[in-house]
Each structure stands twice: as structure tokens, then as C-alpha cells.
């Protein structure tokens, strides 16, 4: 008998007493086996070597029996494939040597060969899919247009996003050109992941919450909607999860999106989010990642709280953190959280 894919089935409408679970950034620096590989290779070499990306993707699935395996890669592979020079600087993170500051910079971005330039990602997806147990769901992902644009315009992580917001306010036509190019590139990228074997697609919008509700609605939401509607048209059988961090002020607007799941950060209760989102989605989340640094009693208490809220949701629950797991997170705390989930009293 074929084993059930709990994560995939939850997004397609099936309810389970114990929800499926995976963790954002689950393939990463908190795992000793990841750090051992990282000692030998730089980050982008790991991303661009399909065999290594496959190995790293499978590490947390094998270690914790996660229901989902998320592709090991980085959201900034797309801007790099569009012609930007990307470097990961120790202590600073990703840096673009020549950030986009003018319309001419944006016009130079190329998308015509993006499928070929990102073929290493698709090969990694194929390897992962062949290696996964039949009850595990393979998650493909990319960054949302504005999250990619923020890095591309600012050049690196930013505190106030002055360059990005100045571009939006002072040269909206150039900003729109950038967003259109990103949407078109992302559609090709997501389709390639699905053709290679991805079963669910995540849209990470880490910087959605840096905007006021009115600015998000005016400048950002149209491109989120365009991306999602196009993906739904081209890939109707593939569930989509949108994760907009810090976006609780936009929930009534987000309720109109044609996605299957919505990621919820820890700033909202799941039950409150469900009501404000019109009870339209499976909700994913939303344990605060820092809880994993607390004593076991607190980890147990907070994990149970999220589980109890999840049981009350209209369309189902996928247990996850409210953002990516932190690099210093104790592995034993992850194990404790998962033990609580799998032993939870579902009466």
C-alpha cells in the first residue's frame, strides 16, 4: 500500500489529527552534518552542485522524519541568473556588487536564458525526488518579487530600504519594469522546478512587512497576485504556499489570493489569522523560532498551544516555525518539539 503524503494531502483538503510538519530553513547551519559539508565548500558551490544540494536537502528529513523536504538553494540564484554578480560575505550575508539604481541598470537584466542558467537547480530537484521516501513531499521555492527586488536595489540586507522605497516613489515606471521582469523570471523558474519533480511551491516574501498597508496594496500586491494567478493557470495541480512575513496588516487583502496555503509568522495567533483571512487557506506555522532556545517545559507548552490553535482552523494546519530556524538552534530542542507534536493528545 502506498504511504500517504501528509503535507501534500493537507494542502489538497485532507485533515489529519496530527498535522504534517517541516521547518523553514530546515536544511542548514544548525545541523552538525551540514556544518561538516560546509567546511569543505563555500555556500554557492553547495547550491550549484546538485549532488551536494540533494544531500543537504535530505539531512533534516532523515534526521527528523519531516513530512516535507525543501530544496536546498537560495532565493538570490534568480537575480544572479538575470546577470547580477552575487557574493556571500562572511558576517554580512549576500551582497550584490552593482546594485540596481537606475532604469538602465534594470533594462540590462536578462531573462531569456534563465532556464539554462538555473539548470543546476532543476537537476538537484530531480535527484532529491528520486531519493525521497514516497510519503515525503518535495517543496520547491523562490523569493517573491519584492523580496528579490529589495536585495537587488539595496545591494545587501538593509535596515530602512531607502534605495528601494525611493525607486518606488520617485521612479515607479522603472520599479514596475523590474517587478515585471522578476515575475516573468520566477514563472519560468517555478515551472522548471515542478517539471523536475517539485510537488508544492513556496513563495517566500520576507520583506512584505516593510511596507505600509496602502503601499503594499498599491505597489506590491499586484505583482504577488500576477505571479500566483499565472502559476495557478500554468501549474493547476501544484499547491502554492505564500509566506509574507510581517503582513498581518494586509490580511483582508491577502484573503483574495488564489493560494492553497498561507504561512503565518508568530506575530498573530493562528485562529485570529484564520478569521481575518476569511477562512480561505490551510495555515502554516507559527512557533517563534527563539522558543527552541527555551527550557523543554516551555517548548512543550508553546508547541501544544500552536497545535491546539491548529486544530481549530477552517481548512487545516501545517506545523512550522513562524520564520526560518536560527543557526544556533539546539538540535535536541528540535527533537523535543517534534516529539511533542507526534505524541500530542488529539481528543
DRENMIFI-903370 format. One line per field, with one value per residue (C-alpha): residue in three letters; x negated, y, z. Coordinates in Angstrom, 2 decimals, always signed. Each point is the difference from the previous one (the first is absolute). Layout:
<rs>
residu: ALA | ...
c1: X | ...
c2: Y | ...
c3: Z | ...
</rs>
This chain:
<rs>
residu: UNK | UNK | UNK | UNK | UNK | UNK | UNK | UNK | UNK | UNK | UNK | UNK | UNK | UNK | UNK | UNK | UNK | UNK | UNK | UNK | UNK | UNK | UNK | UNK | UNK | UNK | UNK | UNK | UNK | UNK | UNK | UNK | UNK | UNK | UNK | UNK | UNK | UNK | UNK | UNK | UNK | UNK | UNK | UNK | UNK | UNK | UNK | UNK | UNK | UNK | UNK | UNK | UNK | UNK | UNK | UNK | UNK | UNK | UNK | UNK | UNK | UNK | UNK | UNK | UNK | UNK | UNK | UNK | UNK | UNK | UNK | UNK | UNK | UNK | UNK | UNK | UNK | UNK | UNK | UNK | UNK | UNK | UNK | UNK | UNK | UNK | UNK | UNK | UNK | UNK | UNK | UNK | UNK | UNK | UNK | UNK | UNK | UNK | UNK | UNK | UNK | UNK | UNK | UNK | UNK | UNK | UNK | UNK | UNK | UNK | UNK | UNK | UNK | UNK | UNK | UNK | UNK | UNK | UNK | UNK | UNK | UNK | UNK | UNK | UNK | UNK | UNK | UNK | UNK | UNK | UNK | UNK | UNK | UNK | UNK | UNK | UNK | UNK | UNK | UNK | UNK | UNK | UNK | UNK | UNK | UNK | UNK | UNK | UNK | UNK | UNK | UNK | UNK | UNK | UNK | UNK | UNK | UNK | UNK | UNK | UNK | UNK | UNK | UNK | UNK | UNK | UNK | UNK | UNK | UNK | UNK | UNK | UNK | UNK | UNK | UNK | UNK | UNK | UNK | UNK | UNK | UNK | UNK | UNK | UNK | UNK | UNK | UNK | UNK | UNK | UNK | UNK | UNK | UNK | UNK | UNK | UNK | UNK | UNK | UNK | UNK | UNK | UNK | UNK | UNK | UNK | UNK | UNK | UNK | UNK | UNK | UNK | UNK | UNK | UNK | UNK | UNK | UNK | UNK | UNK | UNK | UNK | UNK | UNK | UNK | UNK | UNK | UNK | UNK | UNK | UNK | UNK | UNK | UNK | UNK | UNK | UNK | UNK | UNK | UNK | UNK | UNK | UNK | UNK | UNK | UNK | UNK | UNK | UNK | UNK | UNK | UNK | UNK | UNK | UNK | UNK | UNK | UNK | UNK | UNK | UNK | UNK | UNK | UNK | UNK | UNK | UNK | UNK | UNK | UNK | UNK | UNK | UNK | UNK | UNK | UNK | UNK | UNK | UNK | UNK | UNK | UNK | UNK | UNK | UNK | UNK | UNK | UNK | UNK | UNK | UNK | UNK | UNK | UNK | UNK | UNK | UNK | UNK | UNK | UNK | UNK | UNK | UNK | UNK | UNK | UNK | UNK | UNK | UNK | UNK | UNK | UNK | UNK | UNK | UNK | UNK | UNK | UNK | UNK | UNK | UNK | UNK | UNK | UNK | UNK | UNK | UNK | UNK | UNK | UNK | UNK | UNK | UNK | UNK | UNK | UNK | UNK | UNK | UNK | UNK | UNK | UNK | UNK | UNK | UNK | UNK | UNK
c1: +0.00 | -1.33 | -0.76 | +1.84 | -1.70 | +1.43 | -1.34 | +1.20 | +3.37 | +0.56 | -0.39 | +2.51 | +2.62 | -0.60 | +0.04 | -2.30 | +0.15 | -3.75 | -0.96 | -2.85 | -3.19 | -3.08 | -2.19 | -0.95 | -3.79 | -0.04 | -2.99 | -2.65 | -2.52 | +1.58 | -0.73 | -3.49 | +0.09 | +0.66 | -2.91 | -2.30 | +0.78 | -0.17 | -3.59 | -0.95 | +2.02 | +1.16 | +3.74 | +0.57 | -2.05 | +2.36 | +3.02 | -1.41 | -1.13 | +3.14 | -1.40 | -0.92 | +3.33 | +1.79 | -2.03 | +0.61 | +3.73 | +0.37 | -1.92 | +2.88 | +2.50 | -2.16 | -0.84 | +3.51 | +2.40 | +1.43 | +3.09 | -1.47 | -3.42 | -0.73 | -2.55 | -3.37 | -0.69 | +0.22 | +2.56 | -2.75 | -0.92 | +2.67 | -1.49 | -3.42 | +1.37 | +1.39 | -3.53 | -0.77 | -3.28 | +0.75 | -2.45 | +0.54 | -2.14 | -0.81 | +1.85 | +2.01 | +1.89 | +0.88 | -1.41 | +0.56 | -3.09 | +2.01 | +3.47 | +2.77 | +0.33 | +1.09 | +2.37 | -3.01 | -1.12 | +3.45 | +0.17 | -3.24 | +1.56 | +0.44 | +2.60 | -0.16 | -2.57 | +1.07 | +1.15 | -3.41 | -1.86 | +2.01 | -0.19 | -2.12 | +3.02 | +2.26 | -2.57 | -0.12 | +3.81 | -0.09 | -2.60 | +1.94 | +3.28 | -1.65 | -1.53 | +3.06 | +2.19 | +3.45 | +1.76 | -2.11 | +1.01 | -2.62 | +0.33 | -1.43 | -0.36 | -1.09 | +0.13 | +2.96 | -0.62 | -0.33 | -2.26 | -2.36 | +0.26 | -0.98 | -3.35 | -0.54 | +0.57 | -1.50 | -2.98 | +0.18 | +2.14 | +1.38 | +1.45 | +2.19 | +0.16 | -0.63 | -1.17 | +2.86 | +2.73 | -1.51 | +0.13 | +3.63 | +1.06 | -2.19 | -0.25 | +3.00 | -0.24 | -3.51 | +1.10 | +2.90 | -2.39 | -2.16 | +3.02 | +1.29 | -3.38 | -0.13 | +3.50 | -0.86 | -3.27 | +1.72 | +2.69 | -2.67 | -1.93 | +2.99 | +1.19 | -3.47 | +0.07 | +3.39 | -1.05 | -3.05 | +2.13 | +1.03 | +3.48 | +0.71 | -1.28 | -0.89 | -0.13 | -2.17 | +0.84 | -2.34 | +0.29 | +3.73 | +0.39 | -2.37 | +2.83 | +3.05 | +3.30 | +0.76 | -3.43 | +0.20 | +3.41 | -1.05 | -3.50 | -0.61 | +3.24 | +0.69 | -3.23 | +0.61 | +3.44 | -1.35 | -2.63 | +2.47 | +2.76 | -2.43 | -1.44 | +3.50 | +0.86 | -3.20 | -0.35 | +3.56 | -0.82 | -2.84 | +0.96 | -1.44 | -0.95 | -0.62 | -1.99 | +0.13 | -1.95 | +1.37 | +3.13 | +2.78 | +1.07 | +0.81 | +2.06 | +3.32 | -1.80 | -1.91 | +3.28 | +0.64 | -3.10 | +0.38 | -2.40 | +0.54 | -2.04 | -1.11 | -3.03 | +0.65 | -2.75 | +0.14 | +1.42 | +3.55 | +1.98 | +0.89 | +3.67 | +0.06 | -1.81 | +2.50 | +2.94 | -1.65 | -1.01 | +3.60 | -0.67 | -1.27 | -3.31 | -1.87 | -2.21 | -3.66 | -1.89 | -0.59 | -2.26 | -2.47 | -3.44 | -1.55 | +2.20 | -2.49 | -2.52 | +2.35 | +0.30 | +1.77 | +3.09 | +0.46 | -0.65 | +2.66 | +2.48 | -0.36 | -0.01 | +3.24 | +1.50 | -0.69 | +1.38 | +3.21 | +0.48 | -0.72 | +2.80 | +2.51 | -0.98 | +2.56 | -2.04 | -2.84 | -3.42 | -3.62 | -2.25 | -3.03 | -1.90 | +1.07 | -3.21 | -3.19 | -1.79 | -2.97 | -3.54 | -0.74 | +3.18 | -0.66 | +0.71 | +1.38 | +2.60 | +1.17 | +0.31 | +1.99 | +2.39 | +0.57 | +0.49 | +2.74 | +1.70 | +0.02 | +1.19 | +2.61 | +3.35 | +2.48 | +3.20
c2: +0.00 | +3.43 | +2.26 | +3.30 | +3.32 | +1.87 | +3.40 | -0.16 | -1.46 | +2.69 | +2.69 | -1.89 | -0.06 | -3.10 | +0.39 | -1.88 | -0.27 | +0.65 | +2.64 | -0.38 | +1.76 | +1.51 | +2.99 | +2.98 | -0.04 | -3.55 | -0.88 | +2.19 | +1.19 | -1.32 | -3.58 | -1.42 | -2.08 | +3.16 | +1.84 | -2.89 | +0.37 | +3.80 | -0.26 | -1.40 | +2.24 | +3.61 | +0.60 | +0.62 | -3.06 | -2.03 | +1.57 | -0.53 | -3.62 | -2.13 | -2.97 | +2.19 | +1.88 | -3.36 | -1.31 | +3.13 | +0.05 | -3.56 | +0.50 | +1.38 | -2.40 | -2.94 | +1.47 | +1.01 | -1.87 | +3.28 | -0.17 | +2.51 | +0.28 | +3.53 | +0.45 | +1.25 | +3.16 | +3.77 | +2.54 | +2.13 | -2.56 | +1.65 | +3.53 | -1.53 | -1.86 | +3.33 | +1.39 | +1.36 | -0.88 | -1.69 | -0.57 | -1.37 | +2.01 | -1.46 | +1.92 | +2.04 | -2.55 | +0.37 | +3.04 | +1.20 | +1.79 | +2.37 | +0.60 | +1.27 | +3.76 | +1.23 | -0.99 | -0.91 | -2.48 | -1.61 | -0.12 | -2.02 | -2.89 | -3.08 | -2.73 | -1.79 | -2.66 | -0.30 | -3.61 | -1.08 | +2.06 | -1.59 | -3.55 | -1.02 | +0.66 | -2.18 | -2.80 | +0.21 | -0.24 | -3.12 | -1.63 | +0.85 | -1.32 | -3.29 | -0.31 | +0.91 | -2.56 | -0.19 | +1.59 | +3.19 | +3.11 | +1.92 | +3.77 | +2.33 | +3.70 | +3.45 | +3.50 | +2.27 | +2.86 | +2.77 | -2.07 | -0.61 | +3.64 | +1.18 | -1.80 | +0.97 | +3.72 | +0.34 | -2.22 | -1.89 | -0.31 | +3.40 | +1.66 | +2.69 | -0.94 | +3.59 | -0.84 | -2.43 | +2.31 | +2.99 | -1.94 | -0.91 | +3.56 | +1.98 | -2.29 | -2.29 | -0.89 | -1.41 | -1.84 | -1.52 | -1.10 | -1.76 | -1.72 | -1.14 | -1.49 | -1.79 | -1.45 | -1.31 | -1.53 | -1.59 | -1.60 | -1.75 | -0.99 | -1.43 | -1.90 | -1.54 | -1.15 | -1.67 | -1.69 | -1.35 | -1.44 | +2.68 | -0.75 | +3.20 | +3.53 | +2.55 | +3.73 | +1.63 | +3.69 | +0.83 | +3.76 | +0.35 | +1.56 | +2.93 | +1.81 | +1.82 | -1.70 | +2.67 | -0.30 | -3.79 | +0.15 | +2.60 | -1.12 | -3.58 | -1.98 | +0.26 | -1.89 | -2.61 | -0.58 | -0.10 | -2.58 | -2.19 | +0.20 | -0.89 | -2.93 | -1.29 | +0.21 | -1.71 | -2.48 | -0.64 | -3.26 | +1.45 | +1.49 | +3.42 | +1.37 | +3.74 | +1.14 | +3.78 | +0.84 | +2.87 | +0.26 | -0.23 | +3.52 | -1.27 | -3.09 | +1.24 | +0.66 | -3.30 | -1.86 | +0.55 | -1.89 | -3.26 | -2.03 | -3.23 | +0.84 | +3.13 | +0.13 | +1.83 | +1.61 | -0.03 | +3.53 | -1.37 | -2.78 | -2.62 | +0.20 | +3.81 | -0.21 | -2.59 | +2.33 | +3.05 | -1.99 | -1.02 | -3.65 | -0.48 | -1.82 | -2.81 | +1.88 | -0.80 | +0.93 | +1.57 | -0.78 | +2.79 | -1.37 | +1.34 | -2.34 | -2.72 | +1.69 | -0.32 | -2.76 | -3.17 | +0.84 | +3.24 | -1.72 | -2.56 | +2.63 | +2.21 | -2.90 | -1.30 | +3.49 | +0.20 | -3.51 | +0.85 | +3.13 | -2.03 | -2.42 | +2.89 | +1.19 | -0.11 | -1.72 | -1.72 | +0.57 | -0.63 | +0.28 | +2.22 | +2.82 | +3.61 | +0.63 | -1.90 | -2.00 | +1.88 | -1.33 | -0.39 | -1.99 | -3.11 | -3.20 | -1.61 | +2.78 | -0.77 | -3.65 | +0.99 | +2.12 | -2.85 | -2.48 | +2.22 | +0.33 | -3.73 | -0.93 | +2.74 | -1.01 | +0.58 | -0.75
c3: +0.00 | -0.97 | +2.97 | +0.25 | -0.65 | +3.00 | -0.99 | -3.58 | +1.01 | +2.65 | -2.64 | -2.15 | +2.74 | +2.14 | +3.80 | +2.39 | +3.79 | +0.16 | -2.57 | -2.47 | +1.08 | -1.59 | +0.90 | -2.11 | -0.57 | +1.37 | -2.21 | +1.52 | +2.50 | +3.22 | -1.14 | +0.75 | -3.20 | -2.02 | +1.65 | -0.82 | -3.71 | +0.24 | +1.23 | -3.41 | -2.33 | -0.22 | +0.08 | -3.71 | -0.96 | +2.17 | -1.70 | -3.50 | +0.47 | -0.35 | +1.92 | +2.99 | -0.12 | -0.02 | +2.94 | +2.08 | -0.84 | +1.27 | +3.28 | +2.12 | -1.60 | +1.01 | +3.41 | +1.05 | -2.32 | -1.30 | -2.21 | -2.43 | -1.65 | -1.18 | -2.75 | +1.25 | -1.98 | +0.41 | -1.16 | -1.57 | -2.63 | -2.17 | +0.02 | -0.62 | -3.02 | -1.24 | -0.16 | +3.47 | +1.70 | +3.33 | +2.83 | +3.52 | +2.42 | +3.42 | +2.70 | -2.53 | -2.07 | -3.69 | -1.81 | -3.57 | -1.34 | -2.22 | +1.45 | -2.25 | +0.35 | -3.46 | -2.76 | -2.13 | +2.68 | -0.05 | -3.81 | -0.06 | +1.96 | -2.22 | +0.34 | -3.35 | +1.04 | +3.62 | -0.32 | -1.28 | +2.58 | +2.83 | -1.36 | +3.01 | +2.22 | -2.14 | +0.04 | +3.80 | +0.13 | -2.19 | +2.25 | +3.17 | -1.39 | -0.95 | +3.49 | +2.11 | +1.72 | -1.57 | +2.98 | -0.13 | -1.95 | -1.97 | +0.35 | -2.63 | +0.74 | -1.05 | +1.40 | -0.69 | -2.45 | +2.61 | +2.24 | -2.92 | -1.08 | +3.47 | -0.17 | -3.63 | +0.61 | +3.48 | -0.85 | +3.30 | +3.12 | +1.01 | +3.07 | -1.62 | -3.73 | -1.06 | -3.53 | -0.63 | +1.27 | -1.77 | -3.26 | +0.63 | +0.82 | -2.40 | -3.03 | +0.16 | -3.70 | +0.46 | +3.14 | -1.94 | -2.75 | +2.62 | +1.54 | -3.40 | -0.85 | +3.35 | -0.38 | -3.47 | +1.23 | +3.01 | -2.13 | -2.08 | +3.12 | +1.86 | -3.07 | -0.38 | +3.62 | -0.44 | -3.24 | +1.86 | +2.82 | +2.52 | +1.39 | +1.97 | -0.63 | +2.69 | -0.65 | +2.66 | +0.49 | +2.84 | -0.48 | -0.65 | +3.43 | -0.60 | -1.79 | +1.28 | -0.88 | -2.61 | -1.66 | +0.00 | -1.65 | -2.58 | -0.96 | +1.16 | +0.05 | -3.77 | -0.71 | +2.69 | -1.51 | -3.55 | +0.94 | +1.89 | -2.61 | -2.79 | +1.94 | +0.75 | -3.69 | -1.18 | +2.89 | +1.18 | +1.81 | +2.10 | +3.40 | +0.82 | +3.42 | +0.38 | +3.05 | +0.48 | +3.15 | +2.09 | -2.13 | +2.59 | -0.96 | -3.51 | +0.89 | -1.46 | -3.30 | +0.10 | +0.49 | -3.74 | -1.16 | -1.91 | +2.15 | +1.91 | +3.07 | +1.80 | +2.30 | +3.26 | +2.07 | +3.81 | +0.25 | -0.48 | +1.60 | -2.58 | +0.92 | -0.34 | -3.33 | -1.23 | +0.70 | -1.54 | -3.09 | -0.61 | +0.96 | -3.56 | +0.50 | +1.65 | +2.47 | +0.55 | +3.16 | +2.37 | +2.97 | +0.81 | -1.04 | +3.21 | +2.06 | -1.00 | +2.32 | +2.99 | +2.60 | -1.08 | +2.06 | -1.95 | -3.33 | +0.91 | +1.18 | -3.07 | -2.47 | +1.54 | -0.18 | -3.75 | -0.48 | +1.86 | -2.09 | -3.13 | +0.82 | -0.15 | -3.47 | -2.77 | -2.71 | +1.82 | +1.53 | -0.94 | +3.05 | -0.57 | +1.59 | -0.52 | -1.94 | -0.83 | +2.68 | +1.44 | -0.58 | +3.73 | +0.74 | +2.13 | -1.92 | +3.17 | +0.24 | -3.54 | +1.01 | +3.09 | -2.07 | -2.44 | +2.85 | +1.43 | -3.40 | -0.67 | +3.51 | +0.28 | +1.46 | -2.81 | +1.94
</rs>
